[in-house]
Amino acid sequence: MTMGIVLGDYVFILLALFGLTALSEIMGTTFFIIKYLSAFYLIWLGIKLLKSKASSVEMQDSVESSLSSNFIAGLLITLGNPKAILFYVGFFPAFINVSDVSNSDVLKIMAAATLAFGSVNLFYSYMAVKAKNLVIIQRYFMKKKLDRFFLFFL
């Protein structure tokens, strides 16, 4: 699933970079204003995230799926998230001169996205599997009505 998510990010990176390059050439100085509006948008997103509260999630039984279906699910989840393209459109003008982006710059950006988003998503996946296994073990012990003392050693 992580590979699908990263591929979806690649699509958004390319759309944002080359779309912004075309816009900067057409709009000229107006693009300078958009650059600062984008920076304020990122600040607003950060404040909104800091003010948000965590919510509880109920776990349901999962169904095993194939690698290809997980890959497609990750890709579709990313491509179906309009916030991702807005993030890149808001992020790039603030830190990159989009009118001078070379092919090597695009590869560097994709490598950074792979490292950042790929590693974070792999860590989330790893922790989710560990949490799932812990819940399964706890359910087993609760069904067997065994002492919680044994959970300590797992």
N, C-alpha and C positions, 0 to 999 in steps of 0.2 A: 504494500500500500504506500509505503514511503517513496518508492521509486515513481509511482504514479503521481504523487503529490509534487515531487521535485520536477517531473516533466511538465506538469501543469504550470508550475512557477516559471519554467523556461519559456513557455508560450507567452505568459503575461509579461515577462521581462522583454522579450523581443517585440511584442506589441507596444509596450510602453516606450522602449527606447526609440524604435523607428517611427512610431506615431508622434512622439515628442520632438524628434528631429525634424519631421515634416512641419509640425506646428511652429517650431521656433523659426524655421526659414520663412514661413508665411506671415507670422504675426510680428516678428521683429521685436520692438521694445515692449509690446504688450505681453510678450512671453516673460519678461522680467517681473512683471506684476504677478503673473501666474506662479512664478517661482516662489515668491514670498507668501502668497495665499496657500500654496502647497505646504510650506513650512508651518504656517499657523494651523493648518488642518492636522498635521502630524502631532503638534502640541496638543490640540483639542482631543485627538484620539488617546494620547497618553494620559491626560487628565481624566477622561472618561473611564479608562481602564483602572486608574488608581482609585476612583470613586465607586467602582462596581463591587458588588458583594458576591461571595461564593455561594453556590447553591448545591444542594445534595442531589445525588443521582442514584436511582435504583438500578441494580444490576439484573439483567435478564440472562437466561441461558443462551449461549451462542451456538451457532451452527458452523461447522467446519466448511471452509471454502477453499477454492484453488488459488494458486499464485496469480494466474491471469485475471481471475475475477477480482482479487484484491487490488491488483495493479490498475485495472479499469475503474474500480470504485474510487481509488485515490485520485486518479486523473479527473474523473467526473466531479468529485467533491471539490477539487481545486478550481476547475473550470467553471463550476456553478457558483463560485463565491465571488460576487462582484467587488467585495472589499479588497481582494488581493490586487486587482488591477488598479483600483483607486490608490492603494498603498504605493505601488510602484510609480504611478503617475505623480503622486505627491512627493515621493522620496527622491527620485532621480533628479529633478530640476534643482533641488536644494543642494545636492552634493556633486553633481556631474554636469559638465558642460555638454549637453546633449547634441549640440550642433557639431562637435568634434569627436564623436564616439567612433573608434576604429574597431575592426574585427577582433583585435587582441583585447581591447577594452571589454567587448561583449563577452569574450571567453573568460576574462577575469571576473566579471560580474556574475556570470553563471557559476564559476568555481566557488565564489564567495557564497552565493545562494545555496549551492549544494552543501557546502561545509556548514553553513548556519542552519538552514531549514532541514536539511537531510539529517544532520547529527541530532538536532533537537527532536525531530519526529521519530528517529530510531530510538532515542532515549525514552520518549513517551511510549512507544510500542513495547519496549523492554519492560518498563514499569507496569504497563497495563497487563502484560502476561504474568508478571510476578503477583500483581494484585488479584488477578483472576485465580491463580493457583492457590493463593492464601484463602480466598473466599471458598473455593471448592474444598480445601482441607477443613476449614471451619465448619462447613455444612456437613461434611462427613462425620466429624466428631460430634456435632450436635445431634445428628440422626442416631448415632450409636450411643448417645448419652454418655460419652466418655468424659472424664474429668478434663477441665480446661488446663490443668497442670501439664498435660502432654503437649498442648499447643506451644508452650514456652520453648520446648526443645526442637520444634520444627523451624 
